[in-house]
Amino acid sequence: EKAKNEAQAAIAAVKGAVEQATTLVADIEKCRRPKPKDFKKDWELKKGQVDGFAAPVADLDANFGREDFLGVKAQAETLKAQVDAWVTEVAAVKTKLKC
């Protein structure tokens, strides 16, 4: 039961982090400030990474359904670390752009 609860918490945390990443994308997309010359190419790559976070989150839900709670928790924590790193990096870009 403890492993199940920890897995659920880890899944919720990673979903929250992905939501935060999605919000950051929307904020930067709405920003009307001038962007650096090479920004568009790099930005498309960053946006693609957010889309790429969706599949592993779906896998977490599927594995949770198979009651692989310890595996789900470990995967969720790893994915959350990746999403958190992305959010930190993109938040710095947002600050740099003064959005």
N, C-alpha and C positions, 0 to 999 in steps of 0.2 A: 504493500500500500504506500509506503514511504517513497519507493522508487517511482511509482505511478504519479504521485503528487509532485515530486521533483521534476519529472519529465514534463508534466503539464505546465509547471511554472517556467521551465526552460523554453518550451514552445511559445508560451505567451510572451516571454521576454524577447525572443527573436522576432516574433510577429510585430511587436511594438517597435523594435529597431528598424524593421523594414518599412513600417508606416512612417517613421521619422525620416527615413531616406526618401521615401516617395514625396513627402511634404517639402523636403529640401529641393528636390527636382522641380516641383511646382513653383516654389518661391523664386528660384533662379530663372525659370522659364518666363515668369511674369516680370522680372526685373528689366527696366527700360534703360539702365545705365549702359554706356558703351563697353563692349567686351574686347579683350585683346585679340590681335589678328589670328592667332592659332587656336583660339578658344573653341570654336565650333567643332572642330575635329575631335579635340580632347573631350569636349562635353558630350558628344554623341557616344563616345566610348564609356564615359561615366554613367550615362543614362542606361546604356545597355547592361551595365553591371547590375543596376537596380532590378531590371527585368530578369536578370539571371538569378537573382535571389529567390524568385518566386518558386521555381522548380524544387529546390532543396527544401523549402518550407512545406510544400505539398508532400514531399517524401517523408518528412517528419510525421505529418498527420497519418500517412499510410502505415508507417512503421509503428506508430503509437497504437493503431488499430490492431496490429499483430502482437501487441503487448511486449515489444522489445524496449522496455522502459529505460534500461541502462544505456543501450545504444542510442536511443532517441535523445536522452539527456546529453550525452557526449557530443553527438552531432549538432544539437541545438546550440550548445555552448561554443563550439567551433565556428558555426555559422554566425552566431551573434558577435563574436570577436571580429569576424571579417566585415560584417555590416557596420559595427561600431567604428572600425578603422576607416571605412568608406565615409561614414557620416562626419567624422572628425576632419578628414581631408576636404570634403566638399563644404563643410561649414567654414573652413578657412578660406576657401575660394569665394564663398558668399560674402564673407567679411572683406576680402580684398577687393571685390567688385563694388562694395558699399551698397549692397542690396538690402 
